[in-house]
Amino acid sequence: MPKKRKDLITLADVRAQEIYGWFELARKLKKQTRSGKTQTHLRGKILAMIFQKPSTRTRVSFEVGMRQLGGHALYLASSELQIGRGETVADTARVLSRYVQGILARVFAHSDIEELSRWASVPVLNGLSDLTHPCQALADYFTLLEKKGKLKGLKIAYLGDGNNVAHSLLLGGAKLGVSVTCITPAGYEPKPNVLRQAIEEGKSTGASFEVTSEIARGVRGADALYTDVWASMGQEAERDARLQIFRPYQLNEDVLAATGKKDTLVLHCLPAHRGEEITDGVMDSAHSVVFEEAENRLHVQKALLVSLMG
């Protein structure tokens, strides 16, 4: 099988120049889409989409994106594949590579994405793993670029669980010169190795990174506030305990005011549990770009698909 060009597994593997190239392409594709211009970049090409975890935004945005680009997407729930019946991830990757021109996977274990990448001869995109969520972070930073006109020198304050979204914000911020403060309760911080990697790379881009449990200090001066659900898929058994632990870290009107800035943006990767990690008043405020952010998943992912599969 021919050697593939590139995968997107984690933002740690890409350069800032690549990211800005994707953003420029996303901007052009977004403009074309809104004007109704036909796009044929991936005509005749097929994306296999492996979903161990269901999703609204990831499935719809990739399916619609492939359709708009002239291609086709195949939704493959884990119950419909042989992986759960004894077939290895490596064998699945090698078989699918003979049928399709790209593989998207939304999985629990990050090792599954790495195994797909290792054995597939077509590009593999990480639609989410327990470690990273690169497509989401790219859409987040693209949204900030649209709204602020720049990225370098901005500060994001992230409130809540130090999860895969937080990891990708850290790794992306290090590439793009965006400082990130993660405000989390003790025991729920981002993984130390991810934080160390961001800090080290941030030295060359002027970005700084820290983890704190002090909300007022952490959000002060933030250009954007970000939050995510407190109990992700697969953590249902911890939900009640997490609601109590994370309640002080709700993104509400007091937290928004504590930034000390009038133009702070509010982001959320969705789905939002209104009244838990974010209030209606903040979610629906003039500061919120949550739904623009959700739309930008489509445009940024189309740019990725064109770049990797075109």
C-alpha positions in Angstrom: 0.0 0.0 0.0 1.3 3.5 -0.7 2.6 5.6 2.1 0.1 8.2 3.4 1.1 11.9 3.6 0.1 12.9 7.1 -2.3 12.2 10.0 -3.8 14.5 12.6 -3.4 12.7 15.9 -2.4 15.5 18.3 -1.5 19.2 17.9 1.9 18.3 19.4 2.8 16.9 16.0 2.0 19.9 13.8 3.7 23.3 13.2 2.2 26.7 13.6 2.7 27.3 9.8 0.5 24.2 9.1 -2.2 25.5 11.4 -2.3 28.9 9.9 -2.5 27.2 6.5 -5.5 25.3 7.6 -7.1 28.5 8.9 -6.6 30.3 5.7 -8.1 27.4 3.7 -11.0 27.2 6.3 -11.7 30.9 5.8 -11.9 30.5 2.0 -14.1 27.4 2.3 -16.4 29.1 4.8 -16.8 32.0 2.4 -17.5 29.7 -0.5 -20.0 27.7 1.5 -21.9 30.7 2.6 -22.1 32.0 -1.0 -23.4 28.7 -2.2 -20.3 27.9 -4.4 -20.0 24.3 -5.4 -16.9 22.6 -3.9 -15.4 19.5 -5.6 -12.1 19.2 -3.7 -12.8 15.6 -2.6 -15.0 14.4 -5.5 -15.2 10.6 -5.5 -13.4 10.2 -2.2 -14.7 8.4 0.9 -14.1 9.0 4.6 -14.6 6.1 7.0 -15.8 7.4 10.4 -15.3 5.0 13.3 -17.4 6.0 16.3 -16.9 4.3 19.7 -18.5 7.4 21.2 -21.7 8.9 19.7 -21.6 12.7 18.9 -23.8 15.4 17.4 -21.2 17.9 16.2 -18.4 15.5 15.1 -20.7 13.2 13.1 -22.8 15.9 11.4 -19.9 18.3 10.7 -17.8 15.6 9.1 -20.7 14.1 7.1 -21.8 17.4 5.9 -18.3 18.5 5.2 -17.5 15.5 3.0 -20.8 16.0 1.2 -20.1 19.7 0.5 -16.6 18.8 -0.8 -18.1 16.3 -3.2 -17.1 13.2 -1.3 -18.9 10.7 0.9 -18.7 9.7 4.6 -19.4 6.2 6.0 -20.6 6.2 9.6 -19.3 3.1 11.4 -20.5 2.6 14.9 -18.3 0.3 17.0 -21.2 -2.2 17.2 -21.1 -2.5 13.4 -17.4 -3.3 13.3 -15.4 -6.4 14.0 -13.0 -4.6 16.4 -15.3 -5.5 19.3 -15.5 -9.1 18.2 -11.8 -9.9 18.2 -10.4 -8.2 15.1 -7.4 -6.0 16.0 -7.3 -2.3 15.4 -4.3 -2.9 13.1 -6.2 -5.3 10.9 -9.2 -2.9 10.7 -6.8 -0.1 9.7 -5.3 -2.2 6.9 -8.6 -3.4 5.6 -10.3 0.1 5.6 -7.2 1.5 3.8 -8.0 -0.6 0.8 -11.6 0.8 0.6 -11.4 4.5 1.6 -9.2 7.5 1.2 -9.3 8.6 4.9 -10.3 7.4 8.4 -11.8 9.5 11.2 -12.0 7.9 14.6 -13.7 9.0 17.8 -12.5 6.7 20.5 -12.1 6.1 24.2 -8.4 5.1 24.4 -5.8 7.3 22.7 -3.8 4.2 21.9 -6.5 3.1 19.4 -5.9 6.3 17.4 -2.2 5.7 17.5 -2.6 2.1 16.4 -4.9 3.2 13.5 -2.2 5.7 12.5 0.5 3.1 12.7 -1.2 0.6 10.4 -3.4 2.7 8.0 -2.0 3.7 4.7 -4.6 6.5 4.4 -4.7 9.7 6.5 -6.2 9.2 10.0 -7.9 12.0 11.9 -8.5 12.1 15.6 -12.1 13.0 16.2 -11.6 12.7 19.9 -9.7 10.4 22.3 -9.4 10.4 26.1 -6.1 12.3 25.7 -6.7 15.0 23.0 -9.4 16.6 20.9 -7.4 18.4 18.1 -10.3 19.2 15.8 -12.1 21.0 18.6 -9.1 23.1 19.6 -8.4 24.1 16.0 -12.0 25.3 15.7 -11.6 27.2 19.0 -8.5 29.0 17.8 -9.9 29.7 14.4 -12.9 31.3 16.1 -10.6 33.4 18.3 -8.7 34.5 15.2 -11.9 35.6 13.5 -13.1 37.5 16.5 -9.9 39.0 17.8 -7.9 39.4 14.5 -4.9 37.7 16.1 -3.8 34.9 18.3 -0.3 35.6 19.5 -0.4 37.3 22.9 -4.0 36.3 23.8 -4.9 34.5 27.1 -7.5 31.8 27.6 -8.8 30.8 31.0 -10.2 27.3 31.1 -12.4 26.3 34.0 -13.2 22.7 34.9 -11.8 19.3 34.3 -8.3 19.0 32.9 -9.5 16.8 30.1 -8.8 16.1 26.4 -10.1 19.6 25.4 -7.8 21.3 28.0 -4.9 19.2 26.7 -5.5 20.3 23.1 -5.9 24.0 24.1 -2.5 23.7 25.9 -0.8 22.1 23.0 -2.3 24.4 20.4 -1.6 27.5 22.5 2.0 26.5 22.7 2.2 26.5 18.9 0.3 29.7 18.3 1.6 31.9 21.2 -1.7 31.8 23.2 -1.3 31.6 27.0 -3.6 29.2 28.7 -4.5 29.1 32.4 -6.3 25.9 33.6 -8.4 26.5 36.7 -9.3 23.2 38.2 -10.0 21.6 41.6 -7.2 19.6 43.1 -6.9 16.1 41.5 -8.4 17.1 38.2 -5.5 19.0 36.6 -4.3 18.3 33.1 -1.7 15.6 32.7 1.7 16.8 33.9 3.5 15.6 30.7 1.1 17.6 28.5 1.6 20.7 30.7 5.4 20.3 30.6 5.3 20.0 26.8 3.3 23.1 26.4 5.5 25.1 28.8 8.6 24.0 27.0 7.3 24.8 23.5 5.7 28.1 24.8 9.2 29.4 25.5 9.8 30.0 21.8 6.3 31.5 21.1 5.9 33.7 24.1 3.0 31.7 25.6 2.8 30.9 29.3 0.8 28.1 30.9 -0.2 27.5 34.5 -2.7 25.4 36.5 -4.4 26.9 39.6 -7.5 26.4 41.8 -7.9 30.1 42.4 -10.6 31.3 40.0 -10.3 35.1 40.5 -6.6 35.1 39.9 -6.8 32.6 37.0 -9.4 34.5 35.0 -8.0 38.0 35.5 -7.2 39.6 32.1 -8.5 36.7 30.1 -9.4 37.4 26.5 -11.5 34.2 26.4 -13.2 32.0 29.0 -13.7 28.4 28.2 -15.5 25.5 29.9 -16.6 22.0 29.2 -19.0 19.5 30.8 -17.9 18.2 34.2 -18.6 14.5 33.5 -17.6 13.3 30.1 -18.9 10.2 28.3 -17.6 7.2 30.2 -17.6 9.0 33.5 -21.3 8.6 34.3 -20.6 6.7 37.5 -18.6 9.8 38.8 -21.3 12.3 37.8 -22.8 13.0 41.2 -19.4 13.4 42.9 -18.1 15.6 40.1 -21.1 17.9 40.3 -20.2 18.7 43.9 -16.5 19.0 43.3 -16.8 21.3 40.3 -19.7 23.4 41.3 -17.5 26.3 42.5 -15.9 26.4 39.0 -19.1 27.3 37.2 -18.7 29.8 34.4 -21.2 32.4 35.5 -21.7 36.2 35.5 -19.4 36.8 38.5 -16.6 34.9 36.8 -17.1 36.8 33.6 -16.9 40.1 35.5 -13.7 39.0 37.3 -11.8 39.1 34.0 -11.8 42.9 34.3 -12.3 43.1 30.6 -15.3 44.2 28.6 -14.5 42.2 25.5 -13.9 38.8 26.9 -15.3 36.0 24.7 -17.0 32.9 26.0 -16.4 29.4 24.5 -17.8 26.0 25.1 -17.1 22.9 23.0 -20.7 21.6 23.5 -22.9 19.9 24.5 -23.5 22.3 27.4 -25.3 21.3 30.6 -26.8 24.7 31.3 -27.0 25.5 34.9 -24.1 23.2 35.7 -20.7 24.3 34.1 -22.2 27.4 32.5 -25.2 29.6 33.2 -27.9 30.6 30.7 -27.0 34.2 31.2 -23.4 33.7 30.1 -24.1 31.1 27.4 -26.6 33.4 25.7 -24.8 36.7 26.4 -23.2 39.0 23.9 -19.8 37.6 25.0 -20.7 34.1 23.8 -19.3 32.8 20.5 -20.3 29.2 21.3 -22.5 28.7 18.2 -20.0 30.4 15.9 -17.4 28.0 17.4 -19.7 25.1 16.7 -20.1 26.2 13.1 -16.4 26.5 12.7 -15.9 22.8 13.4 -17.4 22.3 9.9 -15.1 24.8 8.1 -11.9 23.9 9.9 -12.5 20.2 9.5 -13.2 20.7 5.8 -9.8 22.4 5.5 -8.2 19.4 7.3 -10.0 16.9 5.0 -8.8 18.8 1.8 -5.3 19.1 3.1 -4.9 15.4 4.2 -7.1 13.7 1.6 -7.0 16.0 -1.4 
